[in-house]
Each structure stands twice: as structure tokens, then as C-alpha cells.
Amino acid sequence: MMRKQEKEHLIEETGKKLRKMMRWLEESEIERKDQNYSPGKKGMRSDSVKKGILCVPHRSLLKAMGLTKEELKKPIVGIASSANEIIPGHIHLSSIVEAVKKGVYMGGGTPLEFSTIGIWDGLAMGHEGMKFSLPSRELIADSVELEGHAFPFDGLVLVSNCDKITPGMLMAMGRLNIPSLLVCGGPMLAGNLKGEAIDLISVFEAVGRFKAGKISKSELELIEESDCPGAGSCSGLFTANTMNALSEVLGIALKGNGTILAVFIDRLKLAKEKG
């Protein structure tokens, strides 16, 4: 049995430890509040997961991804990537993302990439897939917005190119209201058939001409093979190229965002500048 004197001593020591812990928590909370980002206040938005005693676990987890102390001192720039192997306008976006990362490093920041989905009207049309194109815009906007709130990025670069993906990212940009830029993959190079330029419209027209008996099946197949020569948004003034050009006018993308072709090296240089 514990003697009365021992009990009193244990209670006193426990009380001291509890009071010490409470003071530490109060000081840490004050420190945390002082470091939290708010518009017009000095400091970085990402400080809320990088600075202070309470952020030791956060920093430990960030370092688990290979980030160094020096990288954590810099602004954290999120890169929202919609690269995939389903859309010709997005098949090359991984190289665009890498160029953006280099630009962020060149500008004194630390890039962190995350992904979102992409649905393309070109393959969704003509079957039930088209019912899911417009709703995907909301899902893309929500996913980028959620990521931007869950991780307090100091800035964002949104990498997109086609159809509802670009509008979805722009919606997220407006909701988050943090420094952001849009960088797109660029338009597809025009096709070439016997010395004449052809584009996506040409192949749609060719289907009608074939059905009308004006061209042969072999001629139709030749157009099919020559029409889309490589990566990029569909050559034509459709949603992708319209939005990518409009983003320049809105001031949320650099000059050339809507016009530099996907396969030109200037597209990667532009991505670096945006980073």
C-alpha cells in the first residue's frame, strides 16, 4: 500500500508535469496561430505545415518524400497534372509538368505534383460516355480545390489542355484564390495529305463524303492515317483551343499558351517560364 506522504508527492509531481504540458501547448498554439497564413499577412501559406513545434510530424512526413530542410524553407508550389494516356492532348503533359517543375526550382520554389482525371469529348462522343463529360468538369474543379485546401500551397500551376478539364481547373483556381497560372499542352500540328493541310474537321467531312459515295474506302483510310499526326489538342477552334487562347486574354496564362504547337520546343520553354 502507498503511504499518504508518497501519494501526496506523486499528486504534486503529476500536477507539475500537467501544468508544464499545458504551458507548452498554449505556447505552441500561440506560435501556430502567429504562423498561420492569412491574406495580407507576412509569411507563407505553407508555413502552417512547415514551422513550429506542432509541425514536427508534418515536416517528418514531408522529408519522407525526399524534401530537404532547404526545400522546406522555400514557397511550396502545387502542380495539378491531368496527364494521361487516354487523350492525345494530354499524352505529353508529363514532359510539360517536368518543365514546370524546373521553372519552379529556377524561380526559388519547391514543386509538388498531384493529379486529377481527364475526360475527352473526342473519344466520349457517339456513345454513353458523352453523358459524363460535363459532370467531369465539376469533379475536376472539386478535386483540385480539395487538394489546394488540404495542403496549403503558396501557389499553383494548373497543367491541362482539353475540353472540360481546362474549365474545371479554372473554376478551382477561382475558388482557391491563391497565386495561380494555367499552362496548357498546346494544339496539335495539322495533318498533311498530298501537300494539303488537313485537320480533325477533314476526317469528319470525309466520313460524310464516303457515305455519299464521293470517296473510296482506301481514300477514307488515307485521311484517317494522315489527319492527326501527333500529340496536342484537336486542330480546330473547339473547346480546348478556344479556352487555351482565352486564358491569355484573362491574364491567367502567358503569351503563347493557346498558340504554340504541342510538338514545338517553345512549348517546354513556356512551361519553364510559367514555373
C-alpha positions as CSV (number, residue, x, y, z in Angstrom):
1,M,0.0,0.0,0.0
2,M,1.2,3.5,-0.9
3,R,1.8,5.7,2.1
4,K,-0.1,9.1,2.4
5,Q,3.2,11.1,2.0
6,E,4.1,9.2,-1.2
7,K,0.6,9.8,-2.6
8,E,0.8,13.5,-1.9
9,H,4.2,13.6,-3.6
10,L,3.0,11.7,-6.7
11,I,0.0,14.0,-7.0
12,E,2.2,17.1,-6.7
13,E,4.7,15.8,-9.3
14,T,1.9,14.8,-11.7
15,G,0.3,18.3,-11.3
16,K,3.7,19.9,-12.1
17,K,4.0,17.8,-15.3
18,L,0.4,18.6,-16.3
19,R,0.9,22.3,-15.8
20,K,4.2,22.2,-17.8
21,M,2.4,20.4,-20.6
22,M,-0.4,22.9,-20.6
23,R,2.0,25.8,-20.8
24,W,3.8,24.1,-23.7
25,L,0.6,23.5,-25.6
26,E,-0.6,27.1,-25.0
27,E,2.8,28.5,-26.3
28,S,2.7,26.1,-29.3
29,E,-0.9,27.2,-30.1
30,I,0.1,30.9,-29.9
31,E,3.1,30.1,-32.1
32,R,0.9,28.2,-34.6
33,K,-1.7,31.0,-34.8
34,D,1.0,33.6,-35.4
35,Q,2.4,31.5,-38.3
36,N,-1.0,30.7,-39.9
37,Y,-1.4,32.3,-43.3
38,S,-4.0,35.0,-43.9
39,P,-4.3,37.4,-46.9
40,G,-2.2,40.4,-46.5
41,K,-0.2,38.9,-43.6
42,K,3.6,38.3,-43.8
43,G,4.8,34.7,-44.2
44,M,3.9,31.8,-46.5
45,R,0.7,29.9,-46.6
46,S,2.7,26.7,-46.4
47,D,4.2,27.8,-43.0
48,S,1.1,26.2,-41.4
49,V,2.7,22.8,-42.1
50,K,6.3,23.7,-42.1
51,K,7.0,25.9,-39.0
52,G,6.7,25.5,-35.3
53,I,6.8,22.6,-32.7
54,L,3.4,21.3,-33.7
55,C,4.6,20.9,-37.3
56,V,7.3,18.4,-36.4
57,P,5.1,15.5,-37.7
58,H,4.3,17.4,-40.8
59,R,7.9,18.1,-41.6
60,S,8.9,14.5,-40.8
61,L,6.3,13.3,-43.4
62,L,7.4,15.8,-46.0
63,K,11.0,14.7,-45.5
64,A,9.9,11.1,-46.1
65,M,9.2,12.2,-49.7
66,G,12.8,13.3,-50.0
67,L,12.3,17.0,-49.3
68,T,15.3,18.7,-47.6
69,K,15.4,21.5,-45.0
70,E,16.4,24.0,-47.7
71,E,13.4,22.9,-49.9
72,L,11.0,23.4,-47.0
73,K,12.2,27.0,-46.5
74,K,11.0,27.9,-49.9
75,P,7.5,28.5,-51.2
76,I,5.6,25.3,-52.0
77,V,4.1,25.3,-55.4
78,G,1.5,22.7,-56.3
79,I,1.3,21.4,-59.8
80,A,-2.1,20.0,-60.8
81,S,-1.4,17.5,-63.6
82,S,-4.0,15.9,-65.9
83,A,-1.5,13.9,-67.8
84,N,-2.9,10.5,-69.0
85,E,-2.7,8.0,-71.9
86,I,-6.3,8.5,-73.0
87,I,-6.2,11.9,-74.6
88,P,-3.9,13.0,-77.4
89,G,-3.8,16.5,-75.9
90,H,-2.6,15.1,-72.6
91,I,-0.3,12.2,-73.7
92,H,2.7,14.5,-73.5
93,L,1.7,16.5,-70.4
94,S,4.2,14.7,-68.2
95,S,7.0,16.4,-70.1
96,I,5.2,19.8,-69.6
97,V,4.9,19.1,-65.9
98,E,8.6,18.3,-65.6
99,A,9.4,21.6,-67.4
100,V,7.1,23.5,-65.0
101,K,9.0,21.8,-62.0
102,K,12.3,23.1,-63.4
103,G,10.9,26.5,-63.7
104,V,9.7,26.5,-60.1
105,Y,13.1,25.4,-59.0
106,M,14.7,28.2,-61.1
107,G,12.3,30.7,-59.5
108,G,13.3,29.6,-56.0
109,G,10.3,27.4,-55.1
110,T,9.7,23.8,-54.3
111,P,7.2,22.0,-56.7
112,L,4.9,19.2,-55.6
113,E,2.8,17.4,-58.2
114,F,-0.7,15.9,-57.8
115,S,-3.1,14.5,-60.3
116,T,-6.7,14.8,-61.5
117,I,-8.8,13.0,-64.1
118,G,-9.5,13.9,-67.7
119,I,-12.4,13.1,-70.0
120,W,-12.1,14.0,-73.6
121,D,-15.1,14.6,-75.9
122,G,-13.2,13.2,-78.9
123,L,-13.5,9.6,-77.5
124,A,-16.6,10.2,-75.3
125,M,-18.8,11.2,-78.2
126,G,-21.1,8.8,-80.1
127,H,-21.8,6.6,-77.0
128,E,-23.0,6.9,-73.4
129,G,-19.5,8.3,-72.5
130,M,-20.7,11.8,-73.6
131,K,-23.1,11.9,-70.6
132,F,-20.1,12.0,-68.3
133,S,-18.1,14.8,-70.0
134,L,-19.7,17.8,-68.4
135,P,-20.1,16.3,-64.9
136,S,-16.3,15.6,-65.0
137,R,-15.7,19.4,-65.0
138,E,-17.3,19.6,-61.6
139,L,-15.3,16.6,-60.3
140,I,-12.0,18.1,-61.6
141,A,-12.8,21.5,-60.0
142,D,-13.7,19.9,-56.7
143,S,-10.6,17.6,-56.7
144,V,-8.1,20.5,-57.4
145,E,-9.9,22.7,-54.8
146,L,-9.8,20.0,-52.2
147,E,-6.1,19.4,-52.7
148,G,-5.5,23.1,-52.6
149,H,-7.2,23.4,-49.2
150,A,-5.9,20.2,-47.7
151,F,-2.3,21.2,-48.5
152,P,-1.7,24.9,-48.0
153,F,0.2,25.6,-51.3
154,D,1.8,29.0,-51.7
155,G,0.9,28.9,-55.4
156,L,-0.5,26.6,-58.1
157,V,0.4,25.8,-61.7
158,L,-2.5,24.0,-63.4
159,V,-1.5,21.8,-66.3
160,S,-4.3,21.0,-68.7
161,N,-5.2,21.1,-72.4
162,C,-8.6,19.7,-73.5
163,D,-12.4,20.1,-73.3
164,K,-13.9,20.2,-69.7
165,I,-10.5,19.8,-68.0
166,T,-9.3,23.3,-68.5
167,P,-12.6,24.9,-67.4
168,G,-12.7,22.7,-64.3
169,M,-9.2,23.8,-63.3
170,L,-10.0,27.4,-63.9
171,M,-13.1,27.0,-61.6
172,A,-10.8,25.6,-58.9
173,M,-8.4,28.5,-59.4
174,G,-11.1,31.0,-58.7
175,R,-12.4,29.2,-55.7
176,L,-8.9,28.8,-54.1
177,N,-7.9,32.4,-54.7
178,I,-4.2,31.9,-54.3
179,P,-1.5,32.8,-56.9
180,S,-2.0,30.5,-59.9
181,L,-1.2,30.1,-63.5
182,L,-2.6,27.9,-66.3
183,V,-0.2,26.1,-68.6
184,C,-1.6,24.0,-71.5
185,G,-0.2,21.3,-73.7
186,G,-0.8,23.2,-76.9
187,P,-2.6,22.4,-80.2
188,M,-1.9,19.5,-82.5
189,L,0.1,20.0,-85.7
190,A,-2.1,19.9,-88.8
191,G,-2.0,16.8,-90.9
192,N,-0.7,16.6,-94.4
193,L,-2.4,14.8,-97.3
194,K,-0.7,15.1,-100.7
195,G,0.7,18.5,-99.8
196,E,-2.5,19.9,-98.4
197,A,-3.1,20.7,-94.7
198,I,-5.9,18.7,-93.1
199,D,-7.3,18.7,-89.6
200,L,-9.9,16.9,-87.4
201,I,-12.8,18.6,-89.4
202,S,-11.4,17.0,-92.5
203,V,-11.9,13.5,-91.2
204,F,-15.5,14.2,-90.1
205,E,-16.2,15.5,-93.5
206,A,-14.5,12.5,-95.1
207,V,-16.9,10.2,-93.3
208,G,-19.9,12.0,-94.9
209,R,-18.2,12.0,-98.3
210,F,-17.6,8.3,-98.0
211,K,-21.2,7.6,-97.1
212,A,-22.3,9.8,-100.0
213,G,-20.1,7.7,-102.3
214,K,-17.8,10.6,-103.2
215,I,-14.6,8.9,-102.0
216,S,-13.4,5.3,-101.8
217,K,-12.7,3.3,-98.6
218,S,-9.0,3.5,-99.3
219,E,-9.1,7.3,-99.6
220,L,-11.0,7.5,-96.3
221,E,-8.4,5.3,-94.7
222,L,-5.6,7.5,-96.0
223,I,-7.3,10.6,-94.5
224,E,-7.7,8.7,-91.2
225,E,-3.9,7.9,-91.1
226,S,-2.8,11.4,-92.1
227,D,-5.3,13.6,-90.2
228,C,-3.9,13.6,-86.6
229,P,0.0,13.4,-86.8
230,G,0.8,13.6,-83.1
231,A,0.2,14.9,-79.6
232,G,-1.8,18.1,-78.9
233,S,-5.4,19.4,-78.6
234,C,-7.5,18.7,-81.7
235,S,-6.6,21.0,-84.6
236,G,-9.6,23.3,-84.8
237,L,-11.3,26.0,-82.9
238,F,-13.0,23.6,-80.5
239,T,-13.3,23.9,-76.7
240,A,-9.7,23.2,-75.9
241,N,-8.0,25.7,-78.2
242,T,-10.7,28.3,-77.5
243,M,-10.2,28.1,-73.7
244,N,-6.4,28.0,-74.0
245,A,-6.4,31.2,-76.1
246,L,-9.0,32.8,-73.9
247,S,-6.8,32.2,-70.8
248,E,-4.2,34.6,-72.3
249,V,-6.9,37.3,-72.6
250,L,-8.0,36.7,-69.0
251,G,-4.4,37.2,-67.8
252,I,-4.1,33.7,-66.2
253,A,-1.7,32.3,-68.8
254,L,1.4,33.6,-70.5
255,K,1.5,34.7,-74.2
256,G,1.6,31.7,-76.5
257,N,-0.4,29.4,-74.2
258,G,-3.1,28.9,-76.8
259,T,-1.0,29.0,-80.0
260,I,2.4,27.4,-79.6
261,L,2.1,23.9,-81.0
262,A,2.4,20.9,-78.7
263,V,5.4,19.4,-80.5
264,F,7.4,22.6,-80.6
265,I,10.3,23.1,-78.1
266,D,8.9,26.6,-77.3
267,R,6.1,24.8,-75.5
268,L,8.5,23.4,-72.9
269,K,10.3,26.8,-72.7
270,L,6.9,28.4,-72.0
271,A,6.2,25.8,-69.3
272,K,9.5,26.7,-67.6
273,E,8.7,30.4,-67.7
274,K,5.4,29.7,-66.0
275,G,7.0,27.7,-63.3
